[in-house]
Amino acid sequence: MPLAFQTINQGSIAFGFFNIESDMLLLQQYFFFAGDFCRYISACAGHELWNPVETFTVDEIADPEAVGDLMGAIHGIRYTGFIGDTYRKFPFPDNPADFKQNPLGFRTRDIFREMIAPCAQTIEIPFARLEGRRVRIGDYVFDRNNFHELLRYVERGGFPRWRDELRPDYVDNMKRRISESSNEMFAGLEFSSGY
């Protein structure tokens, strides 16, 4: 479930997993896979300053109506837009205890790519370190603390967390690379039980 995260330049925005059977994340109007995100972060952690490649490929859905109604889809009452399509294919579990992020969600990537294609445009966005310990991802600028919150969210499997506390390899690799990093953008970042 996406949560609200604070930006420097545009206030509170949504970020997170939106369907437990996929590792796709949304950042407001941008959609991308957690594996790609974690690999980018791992590359940045491996450089003293930042990743030399400072762009990131995402699918953008500019029209909020085309994004869809997450809460309506979860409750099975309103299947609109891309998110509605994902819940038609992968409905919210009947048993709320089964509401856990699937660590094998990367296996559905081709299905999600096919579903998002008609309503999204694939674009390159800035994903760059800025002066003053800030990070820009597309239209959004985060201070270091809020950037760390995005990383903690992915590490935990968002809300409701990874099923059986099992994380995909790309998440464990990101954590390891961050723990070994001398890049000041990752200084002080600790992963804990959270939520």
Sequence and secondary structure as in RCSB ss.txt:
>XXXX:A:sequence
MPLAFQTINQGSIAFGFFNIESDMLLLQQYFFFAGDFCRYISACAGHELWNPVETFTVDEIADPEAVGDLMGAIH
GIRYTGFIGDTYRKFPFPDNPADFKQNPLGFRTRDIFREMIAPCAQTIEIPFARLEGRRVRIGDYVFDRNNFHEL
LRYVERGGFPRWRDELRPDYVDNMKRRISESSNEMFAGLEFSSGY
>XXXX:A:secstr
  EEEE SSS EEEEEE  TT  EEEETTEEEEHHHHHHHHHHHHTSSS  S  EEEEEE   HHHH  HHHHHT
TS   HHHHHHHHHS   SSGGG  B TTGGGGHHHHHHHHGGG EEEEEEEEEETTTEEEETTEEEEHHHHHHH
HHHHHHTTTT BGGG   HHHHHHHHHHHT   GGGTT       
